[in-house]
């Protein structure tokens, strides 16, 4: 009976220590995230969310009220800005990588595994690209770089389906829908539905 009592006490002590550890980990993570981004107190930060801010300026990434973020937000060392409005959802494994400016409006739904990039990620010249890779591997992202950046704007009430890619210089209009597996290379009109690769089919609808 004494052994059972000791075992029960050890289990309780272990569980209490585990809970304390998890609370501390969550508090440390929250402190870190708030040091690299401006996060509204009413937003929901998923456990799978990643933030990389190489600029040293936390205002370069901002998340609005009641938005739920589960993806990967990154700004490059030489510049970039990610702004997410209110009441948005950013799905798991979605990557939003900025070297100049990505602006997401209010009530925007972005599903899982979406890629949004306002840049080429690496230089086009093969020699420069190799040098860029070596610098990233040894010292991190460059503070001076030319990735042919062009801003991306996603207006209010848009919906981006899973596995879609939105490339630099694109504006997605208010209320537009991007079908799953679509590749967006040019502007999408407000309240349009875009389906397929390279925007092979655009359907207008009215609200």
N, C-alpha and C positions, 0 to 999 in steps of 0.2 A: 504493500500500500504506500509505503514511504517513497519507493521508486517511482510509482505512478504520479504521486504528488510533485516530486522533483521534476519529472518529465514535463508535467503540465506547467509548472512555473517556468521552466526553461523555454518552452514553446511560447508562453506569454511574453517573456523577456525578449525573445527573438522577434516576435511580431511587432512589439513596441519599438524595438530598435530599427526594424525595417521601415515602419511608418515614419519614424523620425528622419531616417535617411532620405526617404522619398520626398518628404516635405522640404527638407533642406535642398535636395537636388532641384525641385521645382522652383524654390525661391531663388537659387543661384542662377537657374536658366532664365527666369523672368528678369532678374537684374542684368544679366548679360544682354538679353534681347533689347531691353530698354536703353542700353548703352550704345546700341548700333542702329536703332530705329525709333521713330516716334510712333508709339502704339497707343491708340485710344483705350482707356480703361474698360470700355464696354465691348471691345473686340474679343474674339475667341481665337486663341493661338493653339493650333493643333500640336500634339506631341511630335509629329513628323515634319513640322515646319523647320526650314533652314534659312537663316539670314546671313549673307556675306556682304559686308560693307567695307570695302578697301579704301574708301576716301577719308575715313576718320571723322566724317561729318554725319551725325545721326539723322539730321533733317533730310538727308538724301533718300531715306526710305520712310514712308508714312502709311499707316493703316487706320482707316476711319472707323467710326462707331458701328458696333454690331456686325462687323465683317469677320468672317471665319476663314483663316488662312492655314492651309495644310501643305503648301508647295515650297519651292526654293526661290527666294528673292535674292538677287545679287546685283550690285553696282560695281563697275570696274574702278581700278585705282585712279585712272586718268579722268574719270568723270562718270556721269550717269545719275539717274534719278528714277525712283519707282514710287508712284502715288496711287494708293488704292482708296476708293471712296467709301461711303457708308453702305451697310447691308449687302456686302458682296460675299461671294464664296469663291475660294481658290482651291481647287482639288489637289489630292495627293499626287506627288511626282510631277506636278506642273512646274516648269522652269520659266521664270521671268527675269531675264538678264539684260541689264541696261548699261550702255556706255554714253548715252545722252539724255533721253527722257522717255519714260513709258508712263502714260496717264490712264488710269482706269476709273471710270465714273462711278455713279451710285447704282445699287441694285443690279450689278453685273454678276452673272454666273459663269464661272470658268471651270470646266470639268477636269477630270484627272488626265495626266500625261499630255498636257498642252504645252507647247513651246512658244514663247513670245520673246522676240529678240529685236532690238533696234540697231543692230550692228552685225558685222561679218564674223565676229568672234576672234578671228586671226587675220593678219595681213594677207593680201592676195599674192604678193611676191614670195616665191618659195624660200629665198634666202632670209628675208625678213621674218617669214613665218617660222622658220627653224630657230632663228634668234629669239623670237617671241616665246616659243615653246621652252627653250633653254632657260630664259629668264624666269618664266612661271615656275619651272621645276626647281630652280635654285633659289630664287628670291621672291617669288610671288608675282602678282600682276604688275605690269609696268605703269609708272605714273605719267609717262608720255607715250602715246600710241595713236595711230590713225586706223580705225576700223570702219571707216566710211559710214559713220553713224547717221541715222535719220529717225526722228521721233516716231513713236507709235501712240495713237490715241484710240481708246475704246470708250465710246460714249455710254450714257446712262441706259440701263435696261437691256443691254446686249446679252446674248447667251452664246458661249463658245463650247462646242461639243468636244468630246474626248478624242485624244490623239491628233488634234488639229495643230497646225503651225501658222503663226502670224509673224511675218517677216518685216523688216525695217521699212519705215516710210509709209505705213498703212494707217488709215483712219477707218474705224468701223463705226458706222452711224448708229444713232439712237434706236434701240429696240431691234437691231438686226440679229439674225440667228446664223451662226456658223455651224454647218452640219459636221458630224464626226468625220475624222480623217481628211478634212479639207486643208489645203495649203493656200494661204491668203497672201498675195503678192501686190495687190492694188486695193484702192479704197472700196469700201462696201457701203452702198447707200443706206440711209435710215429705213428701218422696217423691211429690209430685204432678207431673203433666206438664201444662203450660199451653200451649195452642195458639191462635193467632189474636189479632185485635185486641180490646182491652178484655176480655181473658180470656174469650173467647166459649166456650171449651171447656176444662174441667179434668178430667183423667183421673187417678184414683188408681192407684198400683201399689205392690206390696209388694217388699221386698228379701229 
